Amino acid sequence: MPKLRRLNGHEVLRILQEFGFEVVSIRGSHHHLRRVVDNQRQNLNVPLHGSKPLRLGTLKSIYRQARAYVPEEDLKQQFYSE
């Protein structure tokens, strides 16, 4: 059964940028990401708290939200380990 990897905010940011998301603003420690596909804006928020890993609930929430925009199989390879 695949296990959710412990990722920090910078790693999640890098993964989402590989799928075409760009940082459009930063407010405090939260980076707001956006990509436009077929004139539809797709938004995600990622907290960056240094090199500390994100809490599992936060990581799962980001994964669930990103799944609406990115094919799950591509995303799963980045967020889960075998």
NORKA-V600329 format. One record per helix or strand of 2 or more residues. SS is the DSSP state (A for helix, B for strand). FROM is the first residue (numbers start at 1). TO is the last residue. If there is no record, write none. Layout:
<<SS,FROM,TO> <SS,FROM,TO>>
//
This chain:
<<B,3,4> <A,9,18> <B,22,27> <B,30,37> <B,40,47> <A,56,67> <A,72,79> <B,80,81>>
//
